[in-house]
Amino acid sequence: MHLQWFAALTAGTLFLFGLPGPTKAAQVQLDVAATYPTMMAGEKQTNYLRIGLTGFELASTTNRQPVNVAIVLDKSGSMQGDKIDGARRAAVAAVNRLRDNDIVSIVVYDNGVSVLVPATKATDREQIIQAIEKVQAGGGTALFSGVSKGAAELRKFKKDDQVNRIILLSDGLANEGPSSTAELAELGESLLKEGISVSTLGLGLDYNEDLMTSLAAASSGNHVFIEGSEDLVAVFNNEFDDILSVVATDFSIRVQLDPSARPVRVLGTPADIDGQSVSIPLNQLYSGQQRYFVLEVEVSPGEAESTRALASVTVGYKNLQTKTEDTLANSLQVRFTSKAEQVQEDIHSEALAYCTLQITTDRNRQATALRDAGRGEEAAALLAQNADDLLQCKLLCPDSLSEKTMMDLDFGIEGNRLQSESIIDASAWGTNRKKMRQYQNVIEQQQRYTGKGKIEPSKR
């Protein structure tokens, strides 16, 4: 029997990894922790740092900054019928949520690209809606050009102290212009540097989920798998819930490690590593959202009963509520001991939980690749191992984990277990692969989970 909260997840929405807590008014909160604040003396070893940012609560959405949104719609031949009808309804519902001082543009693409509504203030909604309702489907899928044109419209009114977002809907393979995962990821990275994020909405079973998730992840955007056109309005509404609740943008996150520690990688997100310095990109943070990053480090041997600086973290960002440029700072030390039991007693359980979620999600990606290569049994075993590892993490220190963290671990346990049971089923692999990609993006990007992307148990 499925967990009650997991079943409810498919019918509604929630922030994964939200961890709302006491926050100062109009100030992002920074929390830095090491999974192992106490380490064994006399040996080189690995530790994991969790860098958490929590968005402050908006007192009222009426105080929010204007947003700059480009809605980019696929109108290729495969979108005919219910799909294009649903896309029109979803775009109209989105436009109706905007205020007069918000900026909106509508771009459509098939073999080529057309700007249906150039970037403009949303004062004449009726005219914008009339243009949307005339969209008809037919032609190929020039996805890269559609996103590029959406970005060009955003640039006309782009400001650093506002939300600049592309909402991309597609149901098919990119078959006009650049179409590789690497090219779309490179486009996403370049847009992120400009302060533009792309949220990708994949409709049906024929779109390329690797391409769409790569574009979203590289630009700090969301990805959603939409099985049926009847869900389009709800998904657009949830995406706009995010857009309209952004409280901070243009983050600069820098980690400076002590010379005794070497950065290895940042799990689940791109980052720049230069010697002892690590820079992590982040475009925006929503009200009440926690965004965390996990940095794997290699620590040189220390002497028993000694303490050593491990890292300092500085974060700069634009505060959309106070219209100021704010700076946060925190630092971290580790202790060394000759007692193994002391290491275990001092484990930071919350940091361990989220590090384990990121590590198992990396293995979830490996399982997808194994299944693609025809090694389904190995993939199933790896996913089962993920579920076991997450369960062990949950059982290690249940009394010190928050209720929300327990829920997130349960999400990972249940998700990996169901994927393990279903991954060999060839008849369902097309659908389940898209659901796995969405699962991976939900955890790595800590996005709002929407839709019906739950893996179902195999009926073998």
C-alpha angles and dihedrals in degrees: 000000000000121000110267094233092049092054091047089051091069092055098048142009138264141167110257112218092010097143094179112196142148110323133176115249113276095350129114113231122229122204124179124186140163118226088223109034087171117049135186114267124236101028141083111245147161126259133177127222121205116205110193129190121188121196117226120243118264110237089210135352088227087074095055123120119254114269130223111214134175115196108204114193129193108225098172121141093269090063093067119125122008094004097060090040090054092045091054092049092048093049091048091050089051094050090050090059094058125097125230094260094051118104120230135176130182120212125181129189142187119141086342138013131259130187102224095179117015115221107291142147112276094241097114099050093160092061092046092049092049089055091050093049091058094060113121128185128242139117138036133318117264093174098158092051091047092056092044092052091048089054090050090055091049091052092062090072102013118146129177093229096059140062113272109187139165117206107202122192121187137157100186149048119284102250103159120069124340108005111162125111090238093053094049092046089051089051090051092050092050092049091049089057087057092050094255122131127195122212111198122208114193115200122201129341103298104070123098106254094188091057095044096046092046092053092048096045094046091054097042091251136133129260124206130183109214113194097189136025090235088074096054098094092050092048093049090049092052091048089053090048084064096044094049094048100053109132102175137026144178098043124193109197116183129177120194113194126206112255088251091065129066122204112232106177145321108243120234099355137068116258140168116241118193115170107299093346126092125189119194122193122224125166104190147354126213128223109278093002123132116210115189135183128202119214119192113212136181112223123203119230119286134196121257116266092014129122125216136186110248108178147343122213128201125185127190124186145155112257108216093195099052094025090228135123105244131195129204129188138185138163137205138211133190130208127216127219140174091220116090092197089059090057090054095045092053098048112135098234098197092050090046091052095054094041088054091050091054094045093049091047089056087054089047087061089050089053090054090053091048091052090048088055092053095255096123098152091055090048092051091049092050092051091048088052089052091054091049093048092050091048091051089050090052093049095045096077110356094157093062098046121095120240090249092052090051088052092051092050090049089052090055094044094049094041095051092043093053091044090051091053094047107035096090094052102105094194092061100035095099091058098036093050090060090047090051091052090051091048090053093049093047091057099037094046096029088225129169107275114229140166132022100305096140119135109235123216114263115261092213 
